[in-house]
Amino acid sequence: MQQVKAKKALGQHFLTDLSIAERIADTLTEYRGLPVLEIGPGMGVLTQFLLQKGYDTHVIELDSESVTYLREHFPALEGRIIEGDFLRIPIEEYFAGDFPFCLIGNYPYNISSQIFFRVLDYRERIPFCSGMLQREVAKRLASPPGNKDYGILSVLLQAWYDVEYLFTVDEHVFNPPPKVKSGVIRLRRNARQSLGCSETLFKQVVKTGFNQRRKTLRNSLRGLFGSDYDYSDSIFSQRPEQLGVEEFISLTLRLEAHQG
């Protein structure tokens, strides 16, 4: 069968360097024994190493042409190919019960941030996630406070995961080559079981702060705390990118107390 044609609308850039695919597969080593769900396998360049290394591999693919290719070339995936959109499928229908599974993939650039927001929704079932995405986005997810890359998704992910940027991948190892470099990251679920505050309010504080990131928190959070709040504490003189997860939790607790 002929090769699958990359589709721009799906953000497809097929990795051609097998050594990089194997390095990504090897990020799973310490989670051997857990099922693995690969997002967007395409023609299976990463899939082949997951199967070779004995992982209980499942894949989800939106492109029907890629699904046909996978069925013809990877008989070991029989019954383990989900044809659909990771952002929309009810994962609990495919991974029944409360059993954990790992997530991996060469993620489509155009939906990579949305994928990680969904990872947060399933954080109690996804102890580990790794893969490749646009380097700019990968840097953002792993960025510590005080860095210009640090943003909303950095805080929300790092509240529940230890995030590491592993290595950079150049454009020329893809077909077709993207216009940007890629980055491989790894997320390990941390020990946090609760924020100790309203998660909804926590997200609101984080998003409100970063929506006006050039302003100090005294100004950007005024709409939440009100004009009569005492902003004398030094935390309000900082900008959002200067605060870590614990400080955002502290702000949320203050807001909860203020709202009564």
C-alpha positions in Angstrom: 0.0 0.0 0.0 1.2 3.5 -0.8 2.3 5.9 2.0 -0.3 8.0 3.7 -0.5 11.6 2.4 0.0 14.2 5.2 -3.1 16.4 5.6 -2.5 20.0 6.5 -6.0 20.3 8.0 -5.1 17.6 10.5 -1.7 19.2 11.3 0.1 16.0 10.1 3.9 16.0 9.9 5.2 12.4 9.8 8.4 11.7 11.7 10.9 9.9 9.6 13.8 9.5 12.0 13.4 6.1 13.7 16.0 6.8 16.4 13.9 9.8 17.6 10.8 7.6 17.6 12.6 5.0 19.8 13.8 7.7 22.2 10.2 8.8 22.7 9.0 5.3 23.2 11.7 4.8 25.8 10.3 7.6 28.0 7.7 5.1 29.1 10.3 2.6 30.6 9.4 3.2 34.3 5.7 2.7 33.5 6.0 -0.7 31.8 2.9 -2.7 32.7 0.4 0.0 32.2 -1.7 0.3 29.0 -0.6 3.0 26.6 -2.8 5.2 24.4 -1.0 6.7 21.4 -2.6 9.8 19.9 -2.2 10.3 16.1 0.0 7.3 15.2 -0.2 8.1 11.5 1.8 5.4 9.7 3.0 3.9 13.0 6.6 5.2 13.3 6.3 5.4 17.1 3.7 2.6 17.3 6.2 0.0 16.0 8.6 0.6 18.9 5.8 0.5 21.5 4.8 -2.9 20.2 8.4 -4.1 19.9 9.0 -3.2 23.5 6.0 -5.1 24.7 3.6 -2.3 25.7 -0.1 -2.9 25.8 -0.6 -0.4 23.0 -3.8 1.2 21.9 -4.0 4.0 19.3 -6.5 6.7 18.4 -6.4 8.2 14.9 -8.8 10.6 13.2 -7.5 10.2 9.7 -9.3 7.3 8.0 -6.5 6.8 5.5 -4.0 6.3 8.4 -6.5 3.9 10.1 -6.6 1.8 7.0 -2.7 1.8 6.8 -2.4 0.8 10.5 -4.9 -2.1 10.1 -2.9 -3.5 7.1 0.6 -3.0 8.6 0.0 -3.7 12.3 -2.1 -6.7 12.8 -1.1 -6.7 16.5 -3.4 -3.6 16.9 -6.5 -5.6 16.0 -9.3 -4.3 18.2 -7.0 -1.6 19.6 -7.5 1.1 17.0 -9.9 3.8 18.0 -11.0 5.8 15.0 -12.0 9.2 16.4 -10.9 12.5 18.0 -9.1 12.3 21.3 -10.7 15.7 22.3 -14.2 14.2 21.9 -14.2 10.5 22.6 -15.5 9.3 26.0 -12.2 7.7 27.2 -14.0 5.8 29.9 -15.8 3.7 27.2 -12.4 2.4 26.0 -10.5 2.1 29.3 -13.2 0.8 31.6 -13.1 1.2 35.4 -10.6 3.4 37.2 -7.5 1.7 35.8 -4.6 4.1 34.9 -3.1 4.3 31.4 -0.2 6.3 29.9 -0.6 8.8 27.0 2.0 9.2 24.3 2.2 10.6 20.8 3.6 12.9 18.2 0.8 15.4 18.9 -0.8 17.5 16.1 0.5 21.0 16.6 -2.8 22.6 16.0 -4.5 20.9 19.0 -1.6 20.2 21.3 -2.7 22.7 24.0 -6.2 21.3 23.9 -4.9 17.8 24.4 -3.1 18.8 27.6 -6.2 20.5 28.9 -7.9 17.2 28.4 -5.1 15.4 30.2 -5.9 17.5 33.2 -9.5 16.3 33.1 -8.3 12.7 33.3 -5.3 13.3 35.7 -6.5 10.6 38.1 -6.2 8.0 35.4 -3.1 9.3 33.5 0.0 9.1 35.7 2.3 9.6 32.8 2.3 11.5 29.5 5.0 12.1 27.0 5.5 13.0 23.4 6.4 15.6 20.8 4.8 18.9 20.0 5.8 22.3 18.7 8.9 23.4 20.7 7.4 26.8 21.7 4.4 25.0 23.3 6.6 22.3 24.9 8.9 25.0 26.4 5.8 26.8 27.7 4.4 23.7 29.5 7.7 23.0 31.2 8.7 26.6 32.0 9.3 27.5 35.6 8.0 30.8 37.1 9.9 33.9 36.1 10.2 32.9 32.5 8.5 34.6 29.6 7.3 31.2 28.4 5.4 30.6 31.6 1.7 30.9 31.3 -1.8 29.6 32.1 -1.2 26.0 31.0 2.2 25.9 32.7 0.5 26.6 36.1 -2.4 24.3 35.6 -0.3 21.4 34.5 2.4 21.9 37.1 -0.2 21.9 39.8 -0.7 18.2 39.1 2.4 17.0 37.1 6.1 17.3 37.2 6.9 18.5 33.7 10.3 18.1 32.0 11.5 19.3 28.6 13.6 16.5 27.3 15.1 17.4 23.9 14.6 19.4 20.7 13.9 17.9 17.3 14.8 19.6 14.0 12.5 20.2 11.1 14.3 18.1 8.6 13.3 14.7 10.2 9.6 15.1 9.2 7.7 14.7 6.0 6.5 17.3 5.2 8.9 19.3 7.4 7.1 21.8 9.7 8.2 25.5 9.7 9.2 25.2 13.4 11.3 23.0 15.6 9.7 20.4 17.9 10.2 19.5 21.5 9.8 16.3 23.5 8.4 16.6 27.0 7.5 14.2 29.9 4.8 14.6 32.5 4.8 12.6 35.7 1.8 12.8 38.0 2.9 14.4 41.3 1.7 13.5 44.8 -0.9 16.3 45.1 -4.4 15.0 45.7 -6.1 18.3 46.3 -5.4 22.0 45.8 -7.0 22.8 49.2 -9.1 25.4 47.5 -11.8 25.6 44.8 -10.3 24.2 41.6 -12.8 26.3 39.5 -11.8 29.5 41.4 -8.1 28.5 41.1 -8.4 28.3 37.3 -10.2 31.6 37.2 -7.5 33.3 39.2 -4.8 31.9 37.0 -6.5 32.8 33.7 -7.5 36.2 34.9 -4.0 37.0 36.0 -2.4 35.9 32.7 -5.0 37.5 30.5 -3.4 40.8 31.5 0.1 39.5 32.1 1.8 42.9 31.7 -0.1 44.3 34.6 0.6 43.6 38.3 -1.9 41.3 40.0 -3.2 44.4 41.9 -4.6 45.6 38.6 -5.4 42.3 36.8 -7.3 40.7 39.7 -9.2 43.8 40.7 -12.3 42.5 38.9 -12.3 39.4 41.1 -11.3 40.9 44.5 -13.1 44.3 44.1 -11.9 47.8 44.5 -12.3 47.8 48.3 -9.8 44.9 48.9 -6.6 45.6 50.8 -3.9 45.1 48.1 -1.0 46.0 50.4 0.5 42.5 50.5 3.6 42.3 48.3 2.2 39.4 46.2 -0.2 41.9 44.5 2.8 44.0 43.3 4.0 41.1 41.2 3.1 40.0 37.7 1.5 36.5 37.1 4.6 35.0 35.6 6.5 35.5 38.9 4.2 33.3 40.9 4.4 29.5 41.3 1.6 27.1 41.9 1.6 27.5 45.7 1.3 31.3 45.4 -1.7 31.0 43.0 -3.3 28.6 45.5 -2.6 31.2 48.2 -4.3 33.9 46.1 -7.3 31.6 45.5 -7.7 31.0 49.3 -7.6 34.7 49.9 -10.3 35.2 47.3 -12.4 32.4 48.8 -12.2 34.1 52.2 -13.0 37.5 50.8 -16.1 36.2 49.0 -17.2 34.6 52.3 
